[in-house]
């Protein structure tokens, strides 16, 4: 405990928590300003003990992925030092094996064959959004030789978004942007390739084509909108959220066909994690804590549904990671003890991996 702030693991119920290893890191604009000139990406065990660490000297977007062979993918932030922005692949000794230079932003996905689907950003004029320069969502799919395979421009699909939302929802969107689309009008922070799910597997006659595996979930935070892109046509085919969610992060489809997201509550004043049925648009599960010093991160953050049904939550603004049961009981609770001078003091996301998944890394560092 440092002052009044606990650090490390505060609680661990091994009988109910899903055992594994948690990957996360502190966000950085420029770790070259740190005392040792580098930022750290941490893999910890359930006791909060450091199992492995990678070191980087670029800005850090803080959403890292451990690959089955033990290598690590990490994205930068584009807010500073754009010349070094992009996605890098590191070996366990932090050597850069591969680098794709782009203005990567918030999210990316990895295919089994090595292809990457990246969310990036483009700043340019787009009169339909009003006068002045606008920051627009831009998705690209590349192979491991960095050849462009597919691209998607968010500004091209605004009319589809408006057509899918009820008039009252679009009025909420319009009031949210104060009657004029701002520079960062969408602020997309999610890109998920929909995995196999029960909504689709009900059968093509009864299933819903909108949620076909391979389609893409997105999140326009500035508009309080989440939605789905048809990967084959590039059209937005489902949208929801205005007036219900507030400044959300990381919507993603679960195996049961529902979409889970971190509803930040930026203007509302408290956060929650919810699970919505996209067909009925009804909220079927929710975790919240509205106490005075309760659960609230007005920005960043996310959740991960674990194999035992629990949910790992990243309360990013407080560098707080915790796991809850479906009933809302906290069974693992951790506050980052590794903050370094110069860091932003926040965690964008975290991921928990099984011991079996980490075997590729463990075999290389043992």
C-alpha positions as CSV (number, residue, x, y, z in Angstrom):
1,X,0.0,0.0,0.0
2,X,1.3,3.5,-1.0
3,X,-0.4,6.2,1.0
4,X,-4.1,5.4,0.7
5,X,-3.7,3.4,-2.5
6,X,-3.4,-0.3,-2.7
7,X,-1.1,-1.6,-5.4
8,X,-0.7,-5.2,-6.7
9,X,-3.2,-7.9,-6.0
10,X,-5.8,-6.8,-3.4
11,X,-8.0,-9.9,-3.6
12,X,-7.8,-13.4,-5.2
13,X,-10.4,-16.1,-4.8
14,X,-8.7,-19.1,-6.5
15,X,-11.8,-21.2,-6.3
16,X,-13.9,-18.8,-8.4
17,X,-11.4,-16.8,-10.4
18,X,-10.3,-18.1,-13.8
19,X,-6.6,-18.9,-13.5
20,X,-4.2,-17.5,-16.1
21,X,-1.8,-14.7,-17.0
22,X,-2.8,-11.1,-17.6
23,X,-1.1,-8.9,-20.2
24,X,-1.2,-5.1,-19.9
25,X,0.9,-2.0,-20.0
26,X,0.8,1.6,-19.0
27,X,0.1,4.1,-21.8
28,X,3.0,6.4,-22.9
29,X,3.3,9.4,-25.2
30,X,7.1,9.2,-25.3
31,X,8.9,6.7,-23.0
32,X,12.3,8.2,-24.0
33,X,11.4,10.8,-21.3
34,X,11.3,8.0,-18.7
35,X,14.2,7.7,-16.2
36,X,15.5,4.7,-18.1
37,X,14.2,5.8,-21.6
38,X,11.7,2.9,-22.1
39,X,8.2,1.7,-21.4
40,X,7.2,-1.7,-20.2
41,X,4.7,-4.3,-21.3
42,X,3.9,-6.7,-18.4
43,X,2.7,-10.3,-18.1
44,X,1.7,-11.1,-14.6
45,X,0.3,-14.2,-12.8
46,X,-2.7,-14.3,-10.5
47,X,-0.6,-13.2,-7.5
48,X,0.4,-10.1,-9.4
49,X,4.0,-11.3,-9.8
50,X,5.8,-10.3,-13.0
51,X,6.3,-13.4,-15.3
52,X,7.8,-11.6,-18.3
53,X,8.4,-8.1,-19.5
54,X,9.0,-6.5,-22.9
55,X,10.6,-3.0,-23.3
56,X,9.8,-0.4,-25.9
57,X,11.0,3.1,-26.7
58,X,8.1,4.3,-28.8
59,X,4.7,5.7,-27.8
60,X,2.5,3.0,-26.6
61,X,-1.2,2.6,-27.3
62,X,-1.4,-0.1,-24.6
63,X,-3.3,-2.8,-26.5
64,X,-0.9,-5.7,-26.9
65,X,-1.4,-9.2,-28.1
66,X,0.6,-12.3,-27.1
67,X,1.0,-14.6,-30.1
68,X,1.0,-18.4,-29.7
69,X,4.7,-18.7,-30.5
70,X,5.6,-16.3,-27.8
71,X,6.1,-13.2,-29.9
72,X,4.2,-10.0,-29.1
73,X,2.3,-7.5,-31.2
74,X,2.0,-3.9,-29.9
75,X,0.6,-0.7,-31.5
76,X,1.9,2.8,-30.8
77,X,-0.1,6.0,-30.3
78,X,-0.2,8.5,-33.1
79,X,-0.5,11.5,-30.9
80,X,3.2,12.2,-31.0
81,X,6.3,11.0,-33.0
82,X,4.2,10.0,-36.1
83,X,7.4,9.0,-37.9
84,X,7.7,6.0,-35.6
85,X,4.0,5.1,-35.4
86,X,2.7,1.7,-36.3
87,X,2.5,-1.9,-35.3
88,X,5.5,-3.9,-34.2
89,X,6.2,-7.6,-33.6
90,X,8.7,-8.3,-30.8
91,X,10.4,-11.5,-29.8
92,X,10.6,-12.3,-26.0
93,X,13.9,-10.3,-25.8
94,X,12.1,-7.2,-27.1
95,X,13.8,-7.3,-30.5
96,X,11.7,-5.8,-33.3
97,X,11.1,-8.6,-35.9
98,X,8.5,-6.7,-38.1
99,X,7.2,-3.2,-38.3
100,X,4.3,-1.8,-40.3
101,X,4.4,2.0,-40.4
102,X,0.9,3.5,-40.2
103,X,-1.2,5.8,-37.9
104,X,-2.6,2.8,-36.1
105,X,-5.4,3.8,-33.7
106,X,-7.0,1.9,-30.8
107,X,-7.5,-1.6,-32.3
108,X,-6.4,-4.3,-34.6
109,X,-7.1,-8.0,-35.3
110,X,-4.8,-10.9,-36.2
111,X,-5.8,-13.7,-38.6
112,X,-4.4,-17.2,-38.2
113,X,-2.4,-16.9,-41.5
114,X,-0.7,-13.7,-40.3
115,X,-2.8,-11.1,-42.0
116,X,-3.7,-8.1,-39.9
117,X,-6.9,-6.0,-39.9
118,X,-5.9,-2.6,-38.6
119,X,-7.9,0.5,-37.5
120,X,-6.0,3.6,-38.5
121,X,-6.9,7.2,-39.0
122,X,-6.8,9.8,-41.9
123,X,-7.1,13.5,-41.6
124,X,-8.6,15.2,-44.7
125,X,-11.4,17.4,-46.0
126,X,-14.8,15.8,-46.4
127,X,-17.5,18.4,-47.2
128,X,-20.4,16.1,-46.1
129,X,-19.1,16.4,-42.5
130,X,-18.8,20.2,-42.7
131,X,-16.0,22.7,-43.1
132,X,-12.5,22.1,-42.1
133,X,-10.2,19.1,-41.6
134,X,-11.8,16.0,-40.3
135,X,-10.3,12.9,-38.7
136,X,-11.9,9.8,-40.2
137,X,-11.8,6.1,-39.4
138,X,-9.8,4.1,-41.9
139,X,-9.5,0.2,-41.7
140,X,-6.9,-1.7,-43.7
141,X,-6.2,-5.4,-44.2
142,X,-2.6,-6.3,-45.0
143,X,-0.7,-9.5,-45.4
144,X,2.7,-10.2,-43.7
145,X,4.5,-8.6,-46.7
146,X,2.5,-5.4,-46.0
147,X,0.4,-5.6,-49.2
148,X,-3.0,-3.9,-49.0
149,X,-5.8,-6.4,-49.4
150,X,-8.9,-4.4,-48.3
151,X,-9.8,-0.9,-47.0
152,X,-12.8,0.8,-45.5
153,X,-13.4,4.6,-45.1
154,X,-15.8,5.5,-42.3
155,X,-16.8,8.8,-43.9
156,X,-18.2,7.0,-46.9
157,X,-20.9,5.3,-44.8
158,X,-22.5,8.1,-42.8
159,X,-25.8,7.9,-44.7
160,X,-26.0,4.1,-43.9
161,X,-25.5,4.9,-40.3
162,X,-28.3,7.5,-40.3
163,X,-30.7,5.2,-42.1
164,X,-30.2,2.4,-39.5
165,X,-30.8,4.6,-36.4
166,X,-34.3,5.6,-35.3
167,X,-35.0,9.4,-35.8
168,X,-34.7,10.0,-32.0
169,X,-31.3,8.3,-31.9
170,X,-30.1,10.4,-34.8
171,X,-31.3,13.5,-33.0
172,X,-29.2,12.3,-30.0
173,X,-26.2,12.0,-32.3
174,X,-26.8,15.5,-33.7
175,X,-27.0,17.0,-30.2
176,X,-23.9,15.0,-29.2
177,X,-21.9,16.8,-31.9
178,X,-23.6,20.1,-31.2
179,X,-25.1,20.4,-34.6
180,X,-21.8,20.2,-36.5
181,X,-19.5,17.3,-36.9
182,X,-16.3,18.0,-35.0
183,X,-12.7,17.3,-36.1
184,X,-12.7,13.8,-34.5
185,X,-16.3,13.2,-35.4
186,X,-16.4,9.4,-35.0
187,X,-13.4,8.5,-32.8
188,X,-13.8,4.8,-33.7
189,X,-12.1,2.8,-31.0
190,X,-13.0,-0.8,-31.9
191,X,-12.4,-3.3,-34.7
192,X,-13.5,-6.9,-34.0
193,X,-13.8,-9.7,-36.5
194,X,-17.0,-11.5,-35.5
195,X,-16.2,-15.0,-34.4
196,X,-18.5,-18.0,-34.7
197,X,-21.6,-17.3,-32.5
198,X,-25.0,-18.7,-31.5
199,X,-26.9,-16.0,-33.3
200,X,-25.5,-17.1,-36.6
201,X,-25.4,-20.8,-35.9
202,X,-29.1,-21.0,-35.4
203,X,-29.2,-21.7,-39.1
204,X,-29.3,-19.5,-42.2
205,X,-33.1,-19.6,-42.3
206,X,-33.4,-18.4,-38.7
207,X,-30.0,-16.8,-38.3
208,X,-29.2,-13.1,-38.9
209,X,-26.9,-12.3,-41.8
210,X,-25.9,-9.1,-40.2
211,X,-23.9,-11.0,-37.5
212,X,-22.2,-13.5,-39.8
213,X,-18.7,-14.5,-38.7
214,X,-16.2,-12.4,-40.5
215,X,-18.2,-9.2,-40.3
216,X,-16.7,-6.4,-38.3
217,X,-17.9,-4.7,-35.0
218,X,-17.0,-1.0,-34.7
219,X,-17.5,1.7,-32.1
220,X,-17.9,5.4,-32.9
221,X,-17.4,6.8,-29.4
222,X,-18.0,10.5,-30.3
223,X,-21.5,9.5,-31.5
224,X,-22.4,6.9,-28.8
225,X,-22.8,4.4,-31.6
226,X,-21.7,0.8,-32.0
227,X,-22.4,-1.1,-35.2
228,X,-21.5,-3.9,-37.6
229,X,-19.9,-3.7,-41.1
230,X,-20.7,-6.4,-43.7
231,X,-17.2,-7.6,-44.7
232,X,-18.4,-8.6,-48.2
233,X,-20.2,-5.4,-49.2
234,X,-18.4,-2.9,-46.8
235,X,-21.9,-1.6,-45.8
236,X,-22.9,-0.8,-42.2
237,X,-25.8,-3.3,-41.6
238,X,-26.5,-2.7,-37.9
239,X,-26.2,0.3,-35.5
240,X,-27.3,0.9,-32.0
241,X,-26.6,3.0,-28.9
242,X,-27.4,6.7,-28.9
243,X,-29.3,7.6,-25.8
244,X,-28.4,4.3,-24.1
245,X,-24.6,4.2,-24.0
246,X,-22.2,7.0,-23.3
247,X,-18.6,7.2,-24.6
248,X,-18.3,3.5,-24.9
249,X,-15.2,1.2,-25.6
250,X,-14.6,-2.3,-26.9
251,X,-17.9,-3.7,-28.0
252,X,-17.3,-7.2,-29.2
253,X,-19.5,-10.2,-30.0
254,X,-19.4,-13.1,-27.6
255,X,-19.9,-16.8,-28.4
256,X,-23.5,-16.5,-27.3
257,X,-24.2,-13.9,-30.0
258,X,-24.5,-11.0,-27.6
259,X,-22.3,-7.9,-27.7
260,X,-20.4,-7.0,-24.6
261,X,-19.0,-3.5,-24.1
262,X,-17.5,-1.1,-21.6
263,X,-20.1,1.7,-21.3
264,X,-17.9,4.5,-19.9
265,X,-20.6,6.9,-18.8
266,X,-18.4,9.8,-19.6
267,X,-21.2,12.4,-19.1
268,X,-23.4,10.2,-16.9
269,X,-20.7,9.9,-14.2
270,X,-20.5,6.2,-13.6
271,X,-19.3,3.3,-15.7
272,X,-20.9,-0.1,-16.4
273,X,-20.1,-3.2,-18.4
274,X,-23.2,-4.5,-20.4
275,X,-24.1,-7.4,-22.6
276,X,-26.7,-6.5,-25.2
277,X,-28.6,-8.9,-27.5
278,X,-28.1,-7.2,-30.9
279,X,-31.3,-8.8,-32.4
280,X,-33.7,-7.6,-29.7
281,X,-31.5,-4.7,-28.6
282,X,-32.2,-5.6,-25.0
283,X,-29.5,-5.4,-22.3
284,X,-29.2,-8.9,-20.8
285,X,-26.4,-8.5,-18.3
286,X,-24.8,-5.5,-16.5
287,X,-22.1,-4.8,-14.0
288,X,-22.0,-1.4,-12.3
289,X,-21.2,0.3,-8.9
290,X,-22.7,3.7,-8.4
291,X,-21.2,4.4,-4.9
292,X,-19.4,7.7,-4.4
293,X,-15.9,6.3,-5.1
294,X,-17.2,3.4,-7.2
295,X,-16.6,2.0,-10.6
296,X,-15.9,4.8,-13.1
297,X,-13.5,5.4,-15.9
298,X,-14.6,8.2,-18.3
299,X,-12.2,7.1,-21.0
300,X,-10.3,4.0,-22.4
301,X,-11.1,0.7,-20.6
302,X,-12.7,-2.6,-21.6
303,X,-13.9,-6.1,-20.6
304,X,-13.1,-9.7,-21.5
305,X,-15.5,-12.7,-21.0
306,X,-13.5,-15.5,-19.6
307,X,-14.0,-19.3,-20.2
308,X,-15.7,-19.9,-16.8
309,X,-18.3,-17.1,-17.4
310,X,-16.5,-14.5,-15.3
311,X,-15.6,-11.1,-16.8
312,X,-12.2,-9.4,-16.6
313,X,-12.6,-5.7,-16.5
314,X,-10.1,-2.9,-17.1
315,X,-11.0,0.3,-15.3
316,X,-8.4,2.0,-17.3
317,X,-8.3,5.5,-15.9
318,X,-7.5,4.1,-12.4
319,X,-5.0,1.4,-13.7
320,X,-7.4,-1.0,-12.0
321,X,-8.0,-4.6,-13.3
322,X,-10.6,-6.9,-11.7
323,X,-12.6,-10.0,-12.4
324,X,-16.2,-10.4,-11.5
325,X,-18.6,-13.4,-11.5
326,X,-21.9,-13.3,-13.4
327,X,-23.5,-12.2,-10.1
328,X,-21.1,-9.3,-9.8
329,X,-18.8,-10.7,-7.0
330,X,-15.2,-9.5,-7.3
331,X,-12.9,-12.6,-7.3
332,X,-9.6,-11.0,-8.4
333,X,-8.6,-7.4,-7.9
334,X,-5.4,-5.7,-9.0
335,X,-4.0,-2.1,-9.1
336,X,-0.9,-1.6,-11.2
337,X,2.2,-1.2,-9.0
338,X,4.6,-0.6,-11.9
339,X,3.8,3.0,-12.7
340,X,6.9,4.9,-14.0
341,X,7.5,8.7,-13.9
342,X,6.5,10.2,-17.2
343,X,3.8,7.5,-18.0
344,X,0.2,8.5,-18.4
345,X,-0.9,6.5,-15.3
346,X,-3.6,4.5,-17.2
347,X,-4.1,1.1,-18.8
348,X,-6.0,1.1,-22.1
349,X,-6.9,-2.6,-22.1
350,X,-5.8,-6.0,-20.7
351,X,-6.1,-9.6,-21.8
352,X,-5.9,-12.8,-19.8
353,X,-4.4,-15.9,-21.3
354,X,-4.4,-19.6,-20.2
355,X,-1.2,-21.3,-19.1
356,X,-1.5,-23.5,-22.2
357,X,-1.7,-20.5,-24.5
358,X,1.4,-19.0,-22.9
359,X,3.4,-22.2,-23.4
360,X,5.1,-20.9,-26.6
361,X,6.5,-17.9,-24.6
362,X,7.4,-20.0,-21.5
363,X,9.3,-22.5,-23.6
364,X,11.4,-19.7,-25.0
365,X,12.2,-17.9,-21.8
366,X,12.7,-20.9,-19.5
